[in-house]
Amino acid sequence: MKHPRSYLFVPGHRHDRFAKAAASGADAIILDLEDAVGPEAKDEARAHVRTWFAEGGQGLVRINGAGTPWHQDDLDALAALPAVAVMVPKAEPDAVAHVAAHLHGRPLIALVETVAGLAGLRDTVRLDGVERVAFGNLDFGADARIPEGGPVLDPARFELVLASRLGGLAPPIDGVTTELKDADVIAGDVVRGRAMGFGAKLCIHPAQVSRVNDGFAPTPTEIDWAQRILAALDAAAGSVVQLDGKMVDRPLIDRAQQILQDADAASP
């Protein structure tokens, strides 16, 4: 199954940007009804989102969180769009279960942005409808009273990876990089996220998309290694497998198979 590597946010009230976002190369776009939209534009944004999907547009929608004045209106609007996936902000078990009950059978992405959300994540990943977990790193840092971002939040990232695996979900989605102009910064964030077990990243500008897509795709060196591992396995015909003077055991075989699956998924 092909899972998106890049998710690009676009404000729900900026309908003029929807098509541009869809053409950016992002694997998925997130039409945002929450943080990117001011209170005075919530109704307008909801209307634009309905029109986008009614006219055949693709993507998913980040709704406003439980406890906000706009939450129920978002759920009511999405009830009329049964094929649309939903990103649930401030994803704590009760909040996600509430959305799942109102939008039964809908694919959900749980956006972990609070300490309580992280603490309850192993329950969240087992809820009906939850297909993937994402890290809201900026909000999480604020809620956890951690003034810095980046690697200092890696223990929280590691828990997202573990919980996703325990829940049988796709590798989680890493949070945003606020740097827009320095391509090396986002490339470095992608390298670190992929090394930790993430499989995708949230983007806040189209310029970030290509770096994210490239960074989460296997490199030519990895693909070559994986192909040689599986070729050696075939040639061994059940005997002990060696490659480059090293014994090849089951974890390496599993890794090689995953690399080639990821390479196929990343192909246009």
Secondary structure, DSSP 8 states (H G I E B T S, - for coil): ----SEEEEEETT-GGGHHHHHTTT-SEEEEESSTTS-GGGHHHHHHHHHHHHHTT---EEE---TTSTTHHHHHHHHHT-TT-EEEESS--HHHHHHHHHHSTT--EEEEE-SHHHHHTHHHHTTSTTEEEEEE-HHHHHHHHT----GGGGHHHHHHHHHHHHHTT----EE------S-HHHHHHHHHHHHHHT--EEEESSGGGHHHHHHHTS--HHHHHHHHHHHHHHHHHTTS--EETTEE--HHHHHHHHHHHHHHHHH--
